[in-house]
């Protein structure tokens, strides 16, 4: 697992699909998403609730 995937998993993203060049069915994904790698999704509202308390604005 790459360093970027580990980081994004830790902050709340979930791996949805692993795109590689070894499967013919992944060529469409590579054309749309720009290459091989891991597609990850997250619910933005949940991430905001989880992380907003960590980042407070100071004036």
matplotlib code that plots the C-alpha trace (Angstrom):
import matplotlib.pyplot as plt

x = [0.0, 1.4, 2.1, -0.6, -3.3, -2.3, -2.5, -5.9, -7.3, -6.2, -8.0, -11.2, -11.2, -12.1, -10.5, -13.2, -11.3, -7.7, -7.0, -4.1, -2.9, -3.1, -6.9, -8.6, -11.6, -9.5, -8.6, -11.8, -10.9, -7.4, -8.8, -11.2, -9.1, -5.7, -3.8, -3.3, -3.8, -6.4, -9.8, -10.9, -14.2, -15.3, -18.4, -17.3, -19.7, -18.3, -14.7, -15.7, -17.3, -14.3, -11.6, -13.1, -12.5, -8.8, -8.4, -9.6, -9.3, -7.3, -7.6]
y = [0.0, 3.4, 6.1, 8.3, 5.6, 4.9, 8.6, 9.1, 6.0, 7.3, 10.6, 8.9, 7.9, 4.4, 2.5, 1.8, 0.4, -0.5, 0.4, -1.5, -1.9, -5.7, -5.9, -5.0, -3.7, -1.0, 0.8, 2.8, 3.8, 4.8, 7.0, 8.8, 9.1, 9.5, 6.3, 3.5, 3.8, 3.5, 5.3, 6.5, 8.0, 9.9, 11.6, 15.2, 16.0, 13.2, 14.4, 18.0, 16.9, 14.7, 17.2, 20.7, 20.5, 20.0, 23.2, 26.3, 29.8, 32.3, 36.0]
z = [0.0, -1.0, 1.5, 0.1, 0.3, 4.0, 4.8, 3.1, 4.8, 8.2, 7.7, 6.6, 3.0, 1.9, -1.0, -3.6, -6.6, -7.4, -11.1, -12.7, -16.3, -16.0, -16.5, -19.8, -17.8, -16.2, -19.4, -19.2, -15.6, -16.7, -19.5, -17.2, -14.1, -15.7, -14.9, -12.5, -8.7, -6.0, -6.3, -2.9, -1.7, 1.4, 2.7, 3.0, 5.8, 8.0, 7.3, 8.2, 11.5, 12.3, 11.5, 12.1, 15.8, 15.1, 13.1, 14.8, 13.4, 15.4, 15.0]

ax = plt.figure().add_subplot(projection="3d")
ax.plot(x, y, z, "-o")
ax.set_aspect("equal")
plt.show()
